Amino acid sequence: MTDRNFGDKGRESLFELLADLPNLITNLIKAEIEQVKTKAKHLGSYAGKGVIFFVLALIFLFFAIGTLVAVAILALALVLPAWLSALIVFVAFVLIAVVLALIGLKFFKKLSDDPNPVESVKKDIRAVKGEGEYDRY
């Protein structure tokens, strides 16, 4: 900023105030950039720590699911042979995986159904020109 006090601004002419405007805008932009940098550091720090704990939780969840699969096999082994219990649980997981893959494939097929942005712009241009078919309200 300038070396004048804020109270002196009341006695300055319009031209002097306008001359100070570029410096004020530059200082404002620099202050905003510093504030964004500080906020980014703050967010990065906490987001990084949060991601670490989230990944750790996912690792423990992965092992918990494995333990649950073992429990299912052991529970079936009480009434069936152990190899058959493991095979039944395996087949159940494969069937679930196939169903989820088919659902995912359905979503991937819908990707090609989306309108092409270039064609949409061309249609808009034709509508402005009064050519082609378009919605009229």
C-alpha positions as CSV (number, residue, x, y, z in Angstrom):
1,M,0.0,0.0,0.0
2,T,1.0,3.6,0.0
3,D,2.8,5.3,2.9
4,R,-0.2,7.5,3.7
5,N,-2.6,6.7,6.5
6,F,-6.2,5.7,5.9
7,G,-7.4,8.9,7.5
8,D,-5.6,10.9,4.9
9,K,-7.8,9.4,2.1
10,G,-10.6,11.8,3.0
11,R,-8.5,14.8,1.9
12,E,-7.2,13.3,-1.4
13,S,-8.6,14.3,-4.7
14,L,-10.4,11.9,-7.0
15,F,-7.4,11.7,-9.3
16,E,-5.1,10.8,-6.4
17,L,-7.6,8.1,-5.3
18,L,-7.8,6.7,-8.9
19,A,-4.0,6.7,-9.1
20,D,-3.9,4.5,-5.9
21,L,-6.5,2.1,-7.4
22,P,-4.0,-0.2,-9.3
23,N,-1.8,-0.6,-6.2
24,L,-4.9,-1.4,-4.0
25,I,-6.1,-3.9,-6.5
26,T,-2.7,-5.5,-6.8
27,N,-2.4,-5.7,-3.0
28,L,-5.9,-7.2,-2.8
29,I,-5.1,-9.9,-5.3
30,K,-1.9,-10.7,-3.6
31,A,-3.7,-11.0,-0.2
32,E,-6.4,-13.2,-1.8
33,I,-3.7,-15.5,-3.4
34,E,-2.0,-15.8,0.0
35,Q,-5.3,-16.7,1.6
36,V,-6.0,-19.4,-1.0
37,K,-2.5,-20.8,-0.5
38,T,-3.0,-21.0,3.3
39,K,-6.4,-22.6,2.9
40,A,-5.0,-25.1,0.4
41,K,-2.2,-26.1,2.9
42,H,-4.8,-26.4,5.6
43,L,-7.1,-28.5,3.5
44,G,-4.3,-30.6,2.1
45,S,-3.0,-31.4,5.6
46,Y,-6.3,-32.5,7.0
47,A,-7.4,-34.3,3.8
48,G,-4.1,-36.2,3.8
49,K,-4.6,-37.3,7.3
50,G,-8.2,-38.2,6.7
51,V,-7.3,-40.3,3.7
52,I,-4.7,-42.2,5.7
53,F,-7.3,-43.2,8.3
54,F,-9.9,-44.0,5.7
55,V,-7.4,-46.4,3.9
56,L,-6.5,-48.0,7.3
57,A,-10.2,-48.5,7.9
58,L,-10.7,-50.1,4.5
59,I,-7.8,-52.5,5.2
60,F,-9.3,-53.6,8.4
61,L,-12.7,-54.0,6.6
62,F,-11.0,-56.1,4.0
63,F,-9.8,-58.5,6.6
64,A,-13.1,-58.5,8.4
65,I,-14.9,-59.6,5.2
66,G,-12.4,-62.4,4.9
67,T,-13.1,-63.5,8.4
68,L,-16.8,-63.4,7.7
69,V,-16.3,-65.7,4.7
70,A,-14.4,-68.1,6.9
71,V,-17.3,-68.0,9.4
72,A,-19.8,-68.8,6.6
73,I,-17.6,-71.8,5.5
74,L,-17.3,-73.1,9.1
75,A,-21.0,-72.7,9.7
76,L,-21.9,-74.7,6.6
77,A,-19.2,-77.2,7.6
78,L,-21.3,-78.1,10.6
79,V,-23.9,-79.7,8.4
80,L,-21.9,-80.5,5.2
81,P,-18.4,-81.6,4.5
82,A,-15.8,-78.8,4.7
83,W,-14.9,-79.0,1.0
84,L,-18.6,-78.7,0.0
85,S,-19.1,-75.8,2.3
86,A,-16.1,-73.9,0.8
87,L,-17.4,-74.7,-2.7
88,I,-20.9,-73.4,-2.0
89,V,-19.5,-70.1,-0.6
90,F,-17.2,-69.9,-3.6
91,V,-20.1,-70.3,-6.1
92,A,-22.2,-67.8,-4.1
93,F,-19.4,-65.2,-4.5
94,V,-18.9,-66.0,-8.2
95,L,-22.7,-65.5,-8.8
96,I,-22.7,-62.2,-6.9
97,A,-19.6,-61.1,-8.9
98,V,-21.4,-62.0,-12.2
99,V,-24.5,-60.1,-11.3
100,L,-22.5,-57.0,-10.2
101,A,-20.5,-57.2,-13.5
102,L,-23.6,-57.4,-15.6
103,I,-25.1,-54.3,-13.8
104,G,-21.8,-52.5,-14.3
105,L,-21.8,-53.5,-18.0
106,K,-25.3,-52.1,-18.3
107,F,-24.0,-48.7,-17.1
108,F,-21.1,-48.8,-19.5
109,K,-23.5,-49.4,-22.4
110,K,-25.4,-46.3,-21.4
111,L,-22.3,-44.2,-21.9
112,S,-22.8,-44.4,-25.7
113,D,-26.4,-43.3,-25.3
114,D,-25.5,-39.8,-24.1
115,P,-25.9,-37.1,-26.7
116,N,-22.8,-35.9,-28.5
117,P,-22.0,-32.3,-27.4
118,V,-20.9,-31.4,-31.0
119,E,-24.2,-32.6,-32.4
120,S,-26.1,-30.7,-29.7
121,V,-24.3,-27.5,-30.6
122,K,-25.1,-28.1,-34.3
123,K,-28.7,-28.7,-33.5
124,D,-28.8,-25.4,-31.5
125,I,-27.3,-23.5,-34.4
126,R,-29.9,-25.0,-36.8
127,A,-32.6,-24.0,-34.3
128,V,-31.3,-20.4,-34.2
129,K,-31.3,-20.4,-38.0
130,G,-34.9,-21.8,-38.0
131,E,-33.8,-25.0,-39.7
132,G,-34.5,-28.5,-38.7
133,E,-36.6,-29.8,-35.8
134,Y,-36.4,-28.3,-32.4
135,D,-38.6,-27.8,-29.3
136,R,-40.9,-24.8,-29.5
137,Y,-42.3,-23.4,-26.3
